[in-house]
Amino acid sequence: MQIDDHQTKLMTAAGLNLIAQALTIYDADLRLVLCNAPFQQMFDLPKALVTPGASFQETITLLAQLGEYGDVDDVAHFVAERVEQARAFEAHYMERTRANGRTISVEGSPLPQGGWSPSTPTSPAPNSKRHCCARGLMRCRGRCWPTPKNCQPPTANLPR
């Protein structure tokens, strides 16, 4: 079976939409390359912010205004800090409580081609950072480990 680029894109989008966690990929300019449907649904984002080319900064601004990061006194300063952190393109992990009271985890990994991919599971996994730290373990590659052996971002072995 031979498929063309259009069919490949449709199949890729359909597959990504089957993943329950919110998934996004931003390029080196922090413009949205792609996202799956759970990302839009989880945060009830307008179409403009889930369309390729959408600004990471505008997305974070809206989420901060909606209270997704708790009470933020200075939204502009808060957003500037998040954008600066994103531009560092470093692997990161955090847990935060949303405006609806639900705690989520957010994990981001830099991409070898430039840009980065933050993902948000719909609920914290049993191997979340909080889960691991409570047991004196570290979190690596989605699991709890007794020591920091061979911990690399999930994209470390992708071709550059």
N, CA, C and O atoms as a DFTB+ gen file, in Angstrom:
640 C
 N C O
     1  1       0.843      -1.180       0.000
     2  2       0.000       0.000       0.000
     3  2       0.883       1.235       0.000
     4  3       1.782       1.369       0.830
     5  1       0.622       2.127      -0.928
     6  2       1.379       3.359      -1.023
     7  2       0.472       4.512      -0.600
     8  3      -0.655       4.633      -1.080
     9  1       0.970       5.352       0.296
    10  2       0.173       6.495       0.725
    11  2       0.939       7.777       0.418
    12  3       2.169       7.805       0.449
    13  1       0.198       8.824       0.124
    14  2       0.842      10.100      -0.181
    15  2       0.990      10.936       1.092
    16  3       0.541      10.533       2.165
    17  1       1.622      12.102       0.960
    18  2       1.866      12.970       2.119
    19  2       0.573      13.394       2.807
    20  3       0.517      13.453       4.035
    21  1      -0.454      13.685       2.037
    22  2      -1.729      14.101       2.617
    23  2      -2.330      12.984       3.477
    24  3      -2.799      13.234       4.587
    25  1      -2.312      11.764       2.960
    26  2      -2.830      10.624       3.727
    27  2      -1.986      10.396       4.979
    28  3      -2.520      10.080       6.042
    29  1      -0.685      10.554       4.852
    30  2       0.201      10.390       6.010
    31  2      -0.142      11.411       7.087
    32  3      -0.208      11.064       8.267
    33  1      -0.362      12.664       6.699
    34  2      -0.719      13.704       7.666
    35  2      -2.051      13.388       8.341
    36  3      -2.188      13.549       9.554
    37  1      -3.034      12.939       7.557
    38  2      -4.334      12.598       8.136
    39  2      -4.226      11.438       9.120
    40  3      -4.831      11.464      10.191
    41  1      -3.460      10.431       8.751
    42  2      -3.295       9.274       9.630
    43  2      -2.518       9.642      10.894
    44  3      -2.834       9.166      11.984
    45  1      -1.504      10.489      10.744
    46  2      -0.728      10.934      11.904
    47  2      -1.624      11.721      12.860
    48  3      -1.600      11.483      14.067
    49  1      -2.406      12.646      12.332
    50  2      -3.323      13.425      13.169
    51  2      -4.324      12.518      13.878
    52  3      -4.587      12.688      15.069
    53  1      -4.877      11.564      13.152
    54  2      -5.842      10.639      13.764
    55  2      -5.188       9.838      14.887
    56  3      -5.789       9.647      15.944
    57  1      -3.972       9.374      14.666
    58  2      -3.257       8.622      15.699
    59  2      -2.953       9.472      16.917
    60  3      -3.119       9.013      18.047
    61  1      -2.507      10.714      16.705
    62  2      -2.202      11.608      17.825
    63  2      -3.454      11.944      18.625
    64  3      -3.385      12.132      19.840
    65  1      -4.587      12.019      17.956
    66  2      -5.831      12.315      18.657
    67  2      -6.319      11.148      19.511
    68  3      -7.168      11.338      20.382
    69  1      -5.800       9.954      19.277
    70  2      -6.145       8.796      20.105
    71  2      -5.380       8.789      21.425
    72  3      -5.761       8.087      22.362
    73  1      -4.308       9.566      21.501
    74  2      -3.520       9.664      22.727
    75  2      -4.299      10.524      23.715
    76  3      -4.719      11.629      23.373
    77  1      -4.493      10.038      24.918
    78  2      -5.318      10.747      25.897
    79  2      -4.655      11.998      26.445
    80  3      -5.350      12.905      26.904
    81  1      -3.345      12.073      26.411
    82  2      -2.686      13.257      26.961
    83  2      -2.606      14.358      25.913
    84  3      -2.585      14.093      24.711
    85  1      -2.563      15.593      26.389
    86  2      -2.412      16.742      25.506
    87  2      -0.982      16.766      24.998
    88  3      -0.036      16.651      25.776
    89  1      -0.830      16.916      23.695
    90  2       0.491      16.890      23.074
    91  2       0.626      18.062      22.119
    92  3      -0.266      18.318      21.311
    93  1       1.742      18.776      22.211
    94  2       2.022      19.883      21.305
    95  2       3.479      19.816      20.875
    96  3       4.321      19.249      21.570
    97  1       3.758      20.397      19.729
    98  2       5.132      20.592      19.274
    99  2       5.232      22.032      18.809
   100  3       4.460      22.479      17.961
   101  1       6.194      22.755      19.375
   102  2       6.478      24.136      18.991
   103  2       7.841      24.174      18.316
   104  3       8.740      23.417      18.683
   105  1       7.999      25.058      17.324
   106  2       9.273      25.169      16.628
   107  2      10.229      26.075      17.410
   108  3       9.911      26.522      18.512
   109  1      11.397      26.339      16.828
   110  2      12.422      27.135      17.498
   111  2      11.970      28.574      17.739
   112  3      12.539      29.262      18.587
   113  1      10.954      29.040      17.004
   114  2      10.409      30.385      17.201
   115  2       9.200      30.378      18.129
   116  3       8.506      31.385      18.267
   117  1       8.954      29.233      18.762
   118  2       7.827      29.029      19.671
   119  2       6.485      29.257      18.963
   120  3       5.567      29.873      19.502
   121  1       6.413      28.742      17.751
   122  2       5.177      28.720      16.980
   123  2       4.699      27.274      16.928
   124  3       5.503      26.357      16.763
   125  1       3.414      27.072      17.066
   126  2       2.845      25.734      17.077
   127  2       3.046      25.038      15.735
   128  3       2.710      25.579      14.682
   129  1       3.597      23.835      15.793
   130  2       3.740      23.004      14.600
   131  2       2.542      22.074      14.513
   132  3       1.926      21.935      13.456
   133  1       2.218      21.435      15.639
   134  2       1.045      20.575      15.693
   135  2       0.617      20.362      17.127
   136  3       1.388      20.540      18.070
   137  1      -0.638      19.975      17.260
   138  2      -1.164      19.590      18.568
   139  2      -2.258      18.565      18.322
   140  3      -2.765      18.431      17.208
   141  1      -2.610      17.853      19.363
   142  2      -3.702      16.888      19.218
   143  2      -4.986      17.463      19.827
   144  3      -4.961      18.480      20.520
   145  1      -6.090      16.798      19.555
   146  2      -7.398      17.264      20.028
   147  2      -7.473      17.362      21.554
   148  3      -8.076      18.311      22.054
   149  1      -6.885      16.416      22.332
   150  2      -6.956      16.565      23.782
   151  2      -6.343      17.868      24.305
   152  3      -6.763      18.364      25.351
   153  1      -5.363      18.427      23.598
   154  2      -4.787      19.717      24.014
   155  2      -5.865      20.800      23.954
   156  3      -6.032      21.557      24.910
   157  1      -6.587      20.881      22.855
   158  2      -7.637      21.886      22.722
   159  2      -8.762      21.626      23.719
   160  3      -9.275      22.558      24.339
   161  1      -9.143      20.361      23.871
   162  2     -10.251      20.013      24.751
   163  2      -9.913      20.263      26.217
   164  3     -10.744      20.777      26.966
   165  1      -8.706      19.905      26.629
   166  2      -8.323      20.048      28.038
   167  2      -8.396      21.504      28.497
   168  3      -8.843      21.792      29.607
   169  1      -7.955      22.412      27.634
   170  2      -7.886      23.819      28.012
   171  2      -8.971      24.673      27.348
   172  3      -9.004      25.889      27.537
   173  1      -9.854      24.041      26.573
   174  2     -10.936      24.738      25.883
   175  2     -10.389      25.927      25.087
   176  3     -10.885      27.049      25.196
   177  1      -9.369      25.657      24.295
   178  2      -8.690      26.709      23.545
   179  2      -9.427      27.051      22.252
   180  3     -10.021      26.178      21.619
   181  1      -9.383      28.321      21.866
   182  2      -9.989      28.705      20.588
   183  2      -9.167      28.143      19.424
   184  3      -7.978      27.856      19.568
   185  1      -9.810      27.996      18.293
   186  2      -9.161      27.422      17.114
   187  2      -7.870      28.154      16.747
   188  3      -6.910      27.526      16.302
   189  1      -7.841      29.461      16.929
   190  2      -6.657      30.246      16.575
   191  2      -5.408      29.788      17.327
   192  3      -4.298      29.923      16.812
   193  1      -5.571      29.247      18.538
   194  2      -4.412      28.828      19.339
   195  2      -4.041      27.368      19.139
   196  3      -3.061      26.897      19.716
   197  1      -4.812      26.640      18.328
   198  2      -4.475      25.240      18.037
   199  2      -4.244      25.036      16.546
   200  3      -4.289      23.913      16.043
   201  1      -4.001      26.120      15.861
   202  2      -3.722      26.113      14.430
   203  2      -2.216      26.277      14.244
   204  3      -1.604      27.101      14.924
   205  1      -1.600      25.509      13.334
   206  2      -0.161      25.687      13.113
   207  2       0.205      27.157      12.907
   208  3      -0.445      27.887      12.159
   209  1       1.270      27.560      13.599
   210  2       1.722      28.949      13.568
   211  2       1.282      29.746      14.778
   212  3       1.746      30.866      14.989
   213  1       0.376      29.169      15.588
   214  2      -0.087      29.880      16.784
   215  2       1.087      30.142      17.725
   216  3       2.014      29.339      17.826
   217  1       1.024      31.262      18.397
   218  2       2.098      31.700      19.290
   219  2       2.010      31.031      20.665
   220  3       0.953      31.019      21.295
   221  1       3.127      30.482      21.113
   222  2       3.215      29.930      22.468
   223  2       2.888      31.030      23.478
   224  3       2.155      30.799      24.440
   225  1       3.433      32.221      23.257
   226  2       3.219      33.340      24.174
   227  2       1.733      33.676      24.295
   228  3       1.244      33.902      25.403
   229  1       1.012      33.713      23.184
   230  2      -0.419      34.020      23.231
   231  2      -1.192      32.920      23.953
   232  3      -2.156      33.195      24.667
   233  1      -0.766      31.679      23.762
   234  2      -1.434      30.561      24.436
   235  2      -1.241      30.656      25.942
   236  3      -2.198      30.520      26.704
   237  1      -0.008      30.889      26.371
   238  2       0.274      31.003      27.810
   239  2      -0.443      32.215      28.401
   240  3      -0.933      32.159      29.529
   241  1      -0.505      33.305      27.647
   242  2      -1.211      34.499      28.121
   243  2      -2.679      34.179      28.407
   244  3      -3.200      34.526      29.467
   245  1      -3.336      33.523      27.464
   246  2      -4.744      33.174      27.664
   247  2      -4.902      32.249      28.870
   248  3      -5.782      32.460      29.705
   249  1      -4.054      31.231      28.962
   250  2      -4.165      30.288      30.083
   251  2      -3.955      30.995      31.422
   252  3      -4.648      30.697      32.394
   253  1      -3.008      31.924      31.477
   254  2      -2.762      32.670      32.723
   255  2      -3.976      33.550      33.049
   256  3      -4.378      33.641      34.209
   257  1      -4.553      34.191      32.044
   258  2      -5.728      35.031      32.257
   259  2      -6.927      34.222      32.743
   260  3      -7.760      34.727      33.496
   261  1      -7.011      32.969      32.311
   262  2      -8.115      32.097      32.718
   263  2      -7.894      31.450      34.087
   264  3      -8.762      30.732      34.585
   265  1      -6.728      31.705      34.694
   266  2      -6.444      31.157      36.019
   267  2      -5.842      29.772      36.002
   268  3      -5.784      29.113      37.041
   269  1      -5.390      29.312      34.844
   270  2      -4.817      27.968      34.739
   271  2      -3.505      27.814      35.509
   272  3      -3.065      26.692      35.759
   273  1      -2.886      28.915      35.881
   274  2      -1.648      28.872      36.665
   275  2      -1.863      29.421      38.066
   276  3      -0.908      29.811      38.736
   277  1      -3.097      29.452      38.503
   278  2      -3.407      29.998      39.813
   279  2      -3.527      31.511      39.728
   280  3      -3.676      32.074      38.644
   281  1      -3.460      32.163      40.883
   282  2      -3.541      33.624      40.922
   283  2      -2.215      34.205      40.448
   284  3      -1.175      33.991      41.070
   285  1      -2.262      34.930      39.359
   286  2      -1.077      35.576      38.806
   287  2      -1.308      37.084      38.886
   288  3      -2.207      37.619      38.237
   289  1      -0.484      37.763      39.691
   290  2      -0.649      39.205      39.869
   291  2      -0.286      39.995      38.616
   292  3      -0.998      40.923      38.232
   293  1       0.817      39.626      37.987
   294  2       1.309      40.347      36.811
   295  2       1.411      39.359      35.650
   296  3       2.430      38.688      35.488
   297  1       0.352      39.274      34.843
   298  2       0.299      38.292      33.751
   299  2       1.436      38.517      32.764
   300  3       2.063      37.553      32.324
   301  1       1.716      39.765      32.405
   302  2       2.776      40.054      31.427
   303  2       4.129      39.540      31.925
   304  3       4.885      38.936      31.163
   305  1       4.429      39.778      33.188
   306  2       5.701      39.305      33.763
   307  2       5.724      37.772      33.822
   308  3       6.733      37.148      33.492
   309  1       4.624      37.184      34.238
   310  2       4.519      35.724      34.314
   311  2       4.752      35.100      32.938
   312  3       5.516      34.143      32.805
   313  1       4.092      35.645      31.921
   314  2       4.218      35.115      30.562
   315  2       5.658      35.294      30.062
   316  3       6.216      34.385      29.446
   317  1       6.250      36.442      30.319
   318  2       7.634      36.686      29.892
   319  2       8.575      35.642      30.496
   320  3       9.484      35.163      29.818
   321  1       8.363      35.288      31.764
   322  2       9.190      34.245      32.404
   323  2       8.986      32.892      31.743
   324  3       9.954      32.172      31.499
   325  1       7.716      32.529      31.442
   326  2       7.441      31.241      30.798
   327  2       8.067      31.181      29.404
   328  3       8.611      30.149      29.014
   329  1       7.993      32.266      28.664
   330  2       8.567      32.307      27.322
   331  2      10.088      32.184      27.407
   332  3      10.701      31.466      26.617
   333  1      10.691      32.884      28.362
   334  2      12.147      32.790      28.543
   335  2      12.550      31.349      28.888
   336  3      13.539      30.840      28.361
   337  1      11.803      30.709      29.752
   338  2      12.084      29.317      30.092
   339  2      11.932      28.428      28.863
   340  3      12.752      27.537      28.638
   341  1      10.897      28.659      28.072
   342  2      10.666      27.847      26.872
   343  2      11.795      28.039      25.862
   344  3      12.218      27.083      25.214
   345  1      12.285      29.278      25.727
   346  2      13.370      29.554      24.774
   347  2      14.688      28.889      25.175
   348  3      15.597      28.771      24.353
   349  1      14.796      28.460      26.415
   350  2      16.004      27.751      26.862
   351  2      16.041      26.334      26.279
   352  3      17.102      25.713      26.229
   353  1      14.894      25.826      25.841
   354  2      14.785      24.498      25.237
   355  2      15.465      23.427      26.094
   356  3      16.280      22.646      25.603
   357  1      15.118      23.408      27.371
   358  2      15.645      22.415      28.296
   359  2      14.517      21.489      28.736
   360  3      13.364      21.902      28.861
   361  1      14.873      20.238      28.966
   362  2      13.889      19.285      29.476
   363  2      13.389      19.783      30.833
   364  3      14.163      20.305      31.636
   365  1      12.105      19.619      31.076
   366  2      11.549      20.068      32.344
   367  2      10.333      19.220      32.714
   368  3       9.733      18.543      31.880
   369  1      10.003      19.288      33.987
   370  2       8.837      18.584      34.505
   371  2       8.258      19.425      35.628
   372  3       8.998      19.932      36.471
   373  1       6.943      19.576      35.645
   374  2       6.294      20.283      36.745
   375  2       4.883      19.746      36.926
   376  3       4.290      19.172      36.013
   377  1       4.375      19.944      38.109
   378  2       2.984      19.641      38.387
   379  2       2.340      20.926      38.851
   380  3       2.943      21.701      39.593
   381  1       1.109      21.152      38.413
   382  2       0.404      22.363      38.814
   383  2      -1.081      22.070      38.938
   384  3      -1.604      21.135      38.332
   385  1      -1.738      22.886      39.731
   386  2      -3.173      22.737      39.926
   387  2      -3.884      23.735      39.029
   388  3      -3.613      24.935      39.073
   389  1      -4.798      23.221      38.215
   390  2      -5.553      24.040      37.271
   391  2      -6.645      24.830      37.984
   392  3      -6.924      24.605      39.161
   393  1      -7.256      25.758      37.251
   394  2      -8.346      26.580      37.784
   395  2      -9.512      25.720      38.264
   396  3     -10.237      26.114      39.178
   397  1      -9.698      24.541      37.652
   398  2     -10.796      23.661      38.045
   399  2     -10.443      22.761      39.241
   400  3     -11.238      21.908      39.634
   401  1      -9.236      22.960      39.819
   402  2      -8.818      22.203      40.988
   403  2      -8.097      20.907      40.673
   404  3      -7.583      20.252      41.580
   405  1      -8.050      20.536      39.440
   406  2      -7.392      19.285      39.032
   407  2      -5.888      19.500      38.898
   408  3      -5.450      20.490      38.313
   409  1      -5.104      18.582      39.436
   410  2      -3.648      18.659      39.324
   411  2      -3.201      17.911      38.080
   412  3      -3.604      16.773      37.839
   413  1      -2.362      18.572      37.298
   414  2      -1.821      17.955      36.085
   415  2      -0.306      18.032      36.129
   416  3       0.267      18.833      36.868
   417  1       0.326      17.206      35.343
   418  2       1.769      17.282      35.185
   419  2       2.054      17.744      33.763
   420  3       1.322      17.419      32.828
   421  1       3.125      18.502      33.623
   422  2       3.550      19.002      32.320
   423  2       5.012      18.628      32.154
   424  3       5.846      18.931      33.008
   425  1       5.310      17.971      31.052
   426  2       6.679      17.536      30.781
   427  2       7.064      18.036      29.398
   428  3       6.309      17.861      28.441
   429  1       8.222      18.652      29.286
   430  2       8.682      19.161      28.001
   431  2      10.060      18.637      27.672
   432  3      10.895      18.450      28.557
   433  1      10.289      18.402      26.407
   434  2      11.585      17.914      25.938
   435  2      12.003      18.693      24.701
   436  3      11.190      18.936      23.810
   437  1      13.285      19.089      24.646
   438  2      13.760      19.762      23.441
   439  2      13.825      18.770      22.280
   440  3      14.033      17.574      22.485
   441  1      13.647      19.272      21.078
   442  2      13.733      18.442      19.889
   443  2      15.077      18.685      19.205
   444  3      15.528      19.827      19.123
   445  1      15.716      17.631      18.716
   446  2      17.034      17.798      18.093
   447  2      17.008      18.731      16.882
   448  3      18.017      19.357      16.560
   449  1      15.864      18.826      16.215
   450  2      15.740      19.680      15.035
   451  2      15.467      21.133      15.413
   452  3      15.316      21.981      14.533
   453  1      15.402      21.428      16.693
   454  2      15.021      22.748      17.182
   455  2      13.594      22.700      17.671
   456  3      12.806      21.865      17.226
   457  1      13.264      23.574      18.568
   458  2      11.930      23.577      19.141
   459  2      11.808      22.608      20.302
   460  3      12.802      22.073      20.793
   461  1      10.579      22.392      20.732
   462  2      10.361      21.510      21.873
   463  2       8.938      20.997      21.877
   464  3       8.064      21.499      21.171
   465  1       8.737      19.983      22.695
   466  2       7.441      19.335      22.769
   467  2       7.001      19.193      24.220
   468  3       7.461      18.297      24.927
   469  1       6.097      20.091      24.670
   470  2       5.517      19.884      25.998
   471  2       4.322      18.951      25.893
   472  3       3.566      19.018      24.924
   473  1       4.146      18.097      26.862
   474  2       2.956      17.245      26.875
   475  2       2.339      17.295      28.260
   476  3       3.030      17.498      29.258
   477  1       1.048      17.109      28.302
   478  2       0.299      17.195      29.550
   479  2      -0.583      15.972      29.686
   480  3      -1.615      15.879      29.021
   481  1      -0.192      15.019      30.548
   482  2      -1.089      13.892      30.789
   483  2      -2.399      14.390      31.376
   484  3      -2.420      15.394      32.089
   485  1      -3.479      13.704      31.084
   486  2      -4.786      14.135      31.582
   487  2      -4.891      13.971      33.095
   488  3      -5.742      14.604      33.719
   489  1      -4.061      13.151      33.686
   490  2      -3.990      13.051      35.144
   491  2      -2.587      12.580      35.503
   492  3      -1.961      11.865      34.721
   493  1      -2.080      12.970      36.678
   494  2      -0.729      12.557      37.044
   495  2      -0.604      11.042      37.114
   496  3      -1.465      10.353      37.660
   497  1       0.466      10.552      36.560
   498  2       0.730       9.112      36.573
   499  2       1.239       8.684      37.934
   500  3       1.741       9.509      38.697
   501  1       1.112       7.379      38.254
   502  2       1.637       6.911      39.537
   503  2       3.132       7.119      39.644
   504  3       3.664       7.156      40.754
   505  1       3.818       7.252      38.540
   506  2       5.260       7.491      38.569
   507  2       5.593       8.963      38.395
   508  3       6.667       9.301      37.896
   509  1       4.680       9.847      38.802
   510  2       4.919      11.279      38.672
   511  2       6.046      11.692      39.607
   512  3       6.450      10.934      40.489
   513  1       6.547      12.909      39.400
   514  2       7.640      13.418      40.237
   515  2       7.248      13.375      41.720
   516  3       8.034      12.959      42.570
   517  1       6.022      13.812      42.009
   518  2       5.562      13.808      43.404
   519  2       5.567      12.388      43.963
   520  3       6.007      12.166      45.091
   521  1       5.082      11.435      43.185
   522  2       5.036      10.034      43.588
   523  2       6.452       9.514      43.869
   524  3       6.694       8.862      44.885
   525  1       7.374       9.812      42.960
   526  2       8.740       9.314      43.105
   527  2       9.447       9.953      44.291
   528  3      10.084       9.263      45.087
   529  1       9.332      11.288      44.410
   530  2      10.033      11.992      45.490
   531  2       9.565      11.537      46.863
   532  3      10.356      11.467      47.804
   533  1       8.290      11.230      46.977
   534  2       7.757      10.766      48.260
   535  2       8.379       9.440      48.677
   536  3       8.347       9.079      49.853
   537  1       8.933       8.732      47.736
   538  2       9.552       7.434      48.005
   539  2      11.079       7.490      47.950
   540  3      11.747       6.456      47.979
   541  1      11.628       8.717      47.868
   542  2      13.076       8.879      47.828
   543  2      13.692       8.425      46.510
   544  3      14.864       8.051      46.468
   545  1      12.909       8.455      45.438
   546  2      13.384       8.005      44.142
   547  2      13.436       9.195      43.190
   548  3      12.895      10.258      43.491
   549  1      14.080       9.020      42.055
   550  2      14.057      10.061      41.037
   551  2      13.195       9.606      39.874
   552  3      12.961       8.412      39.685
   553  1      12.727      10.575      39.096
   554  2      11.888      10.266      37.939
   555  2      12.735      10.382      36.676
   556  3      13.401      11.393      36.453
   557  1      12.702       9.350      35.865
   558  2      13.467       9.336      34.625
   559  2      12.719       8.500      33.606
   560  3      12.323       7.368      33.881
   561  1      12.531       9.073      32.417
   562  2      11.841       8.357      31.349
   563  2      10.499       7.789      31.792
   564  3      10.130       6.672      31.432
   565  1       9.780       8.579      32.579
   566  2       8.440       8.190      32.968
   567  2       8.355       7.137      34.049
   568  3       7.269       6.628      34.326
   569  1       9.482       6.796      34.673
   570  2       9.471       5.784      35.735
   571  2      10.249       6.280      36.931
   572  3      11.053       7.205      36.815
   573  1      10.019       5.677      38.072
   574  2      10.796       5.973      39.271
   575  2      12.016       5.068      39.295
   576  3      11.920       3.876      39.003
   577  1      13.160       5.635      39.643
   578  2      14.416       4.879      39.681
   579  2      15.130       5.154      40.996
   580  3      15.036       6.256      41.537
   581  1      15.852       4.147      41.518
   582  2      16.572       4.366      42.772
   583  2      17.783       5.281      42.607
   584  3      18.143       5.984      43.551
   585  1      18.413       5.292      41.451
   586  2      19.579       6.149      41.216
   587  2      19.465       6.784      39.835
   588  3      18.748       6.270      38.977
   589  1      20.165       7.895      39.611
   590  2      20.053       8.585      38.323
   591  2      20.878       7.956      37.214
   592  3      21.752       8.616      36.652
   593  1      20.622       6.697      36.886
   594  2      21.367       6.009      35.839
   595  2      20.805       6.355      34.461
   596  3      19.597       6.292      34.233
   597  1      21.695       6.717      33.559
   598  2      21.348       6.892      32.146
   599  2      20.087       7.712      31.908
   600  3      19.286       7.368      31.038
   601  1      19.900       8.767      32.650
   602  2      18.717       9.569      32.470
   603  2      18.965      10.613      31.379
   604  3      19.750      11.544      31.557
   605  1      18.287      10.439      30.262
   606  2      18.391      11.362      29.137
   607  2      16.990      11.723      28.710
   608  3      16.046      10.968      28.942
   609  1      16.850      12.896      28.076
   610  2      15.522      13.232      27.549
   611  2      15.064      12.182      26.563
   612  3      15.900      11.542      25.926
   613  1      13.753      11.979      26.413
   614  2      13.240      10.948      25.505
   615  2      13.687      11.148      24.065
   616  3      13.650      10.205      23.274
   617  1      14.112      12.367      23.708
   618  2      14.512      12.627      22.335
   619  2      16.010      12.447      22.106
   620  3      16.493      12.706      21.004
   621  1      16.745      12.014      23.107
   622  2      18.206      11.944      23.012
   623  2      18.709      11.066      21.868
   624  3      19.768      11.337      21.302
   625  1      17.975      10.037      21.529
   626  2      18.447       9.104      20.494
   627  2      17.826       9.336      19.117
   628  3      18.023       8.534      18.205
   629  1      17.075      10.431      18.962
   630  2      16.494      10.724      17.655
   631  2      17.555      11.286      16.724
   632  3      18.485      11.949      17.185
   633  1      17.437      11.034      15.412
   634  2      18.417      11.588      14.466
   635  2      18.347      13.104      14.433
   636  3      17.271      13.688      14.565
   637  1      19.474      13.724      14.260
   638  2      19.540      15.196      14.216
   639  2      19.515      15.680      12.800
   640  3      19.563      16.886      12.559
